[in-house]
Amino acid sequence: MPMFRPLACSLTAALAALSSPTDAVAQAYPAKAVRMIVAYPPGGTNDIVARPIAQRLSELLGQPVVVENRGGASGNIGTEMVARAAPDGYTVLMAAGAVTIAPSIYPDLTYDIVKDFAPVSLAARGGFVLLVHPAVPARTVKEFIALAKSRPGALNYASAGTGAPPYLAAVLFQTMTRTRMAHIPYKGGTQPLTDLAGGQVDVYFGGIASANPFIQSGRVRAIAVTTQSRWVLMPELPTMDESGLKGFDVATFFGLMAPAGTPAEVASRLNAAMVQAVATPGVRKTMLAAGVAPETSTSEQFAALIQQELRKFAAIVKSAGASRTD
């Protein structure tokens, strides 16, 4: 019998490994670099959020976490790329809130944000601010509404692409005020700010994070924030709601998502690392200085937020009659 003991032990070990392949995957993860896809060009709010987190995750996971910008089609190109990636934890998405707007704007999407993704953790919440070029003669929401009404179709507004929150904020504004402006879509949130500062466009509902340097330098004028409450880093700016547009609320979130089917143990490891990364004083300081509020969650809480935002924006798009051609 003793001669069979090594064989028996080997068989037992092999069966144990076969019975829990995800455990083995989780223990080995990550064994190589992780790609964090940002579905917008460099310099935008989504990118600003992703980079300090990726750097800290690299330290916590012991492998490089490399940010890749895959902009285009209002974020749909980069998002679809992750949806189709292998569910092994090596390709993840630092998603922006636009992923909960896209289904209402693009009925022919080739991915399903609920079925094709596994939410990992929230990373931050952000807001938007109504910005105008300094030559635009309006300093309050009331004055801007009056100006827009006096020049129907003459003012033009930039957006980070049809379906992105800045676009929806502008559409909601026009619906609630019964005004009309010309839409100039861009592929991301960086160029609209540059063109607004240069006078190529008149208006932009920009992300607070990326707009802050332009505001501080006086290259653009901030009028009001789109969030339900005043933004902690810009308490002097009123909300659109308190400026007379009751119920106006367009905010966003940023969070890590993996392809559906990613092993639960891998997703759990990523969640734990995200919580640690966002809690790091240096990361929090960078994000707050950029204008976003750091916040993490469980995967279940993040999934619930996505469902909530999907319903909210579907109602806004329907009431505004917004479409990809606006």
WOCOR-V127881 format. One line per field, one symbol per residue. ss: DSSP state (H for helix, E for strand, - for the rest). phi: phi as a letter, one per 20 degrees, with the letter a starting at -180 (. if undefined). burial: 1 if it has 16 or more other C-alpha atoms within 10 Angstrom, else 0. Layout:
# WOCOR-V127881
ss: ???
phi: ???
burial: ???
This chain:
# WOCOR-V127881
ss: -HHHHHHHHHHHHHHHHHH-HHHHHHHH-----EEEEE------HHHHHHHHHHHHHHHHH---EEEEE---HHHHHHHHHHH-------EEEEEEHHHH-HHHH-----------EEEEEEEEEEEEEEEEE-------HHHHHHHHHH-----EEEE-----HHHHHHHHHHHHH----EEEE---HHHHHHHHHH----EEEEEHHHHHHHHH---EEEEEE------HHH----E-----------EEEEEEEEE----HHHHHHHHHHHHHHHH-HHHHHHHHHH--EE----HHHHHHHHHHHHHHHHHHHHHH------
phi: .gfefgfffffffffffffcfffffffefedbfdededebffnfggfffffffffffgffemcfddfcecfpllnfffffgfgeffecneccdefdggfeeggeedfdgecdfefecdfdafdadccccfdcfgfffbccfgffffffffcgmefdcebepgofggffffffgfffdldcceececeaeefgfffffenfcecbeefgffegffffenfcdedaeeffdffgecffefefffeoefnfbccbccaecdfgnfggffffffffffgfffefgffffffffeoddfadaffffffffffffgfffffffffemfbfef
burial: 00000000000000000000011011001100011111111111111111111111110110011111111111111111111000111111111111111111100000101001111111111111111111010101100110111000001111111111111111111100001111111111111111111010111111111111010000111111111101100000111111001001111111111111011011111111111111100011011101111111111001100100110011011001011000
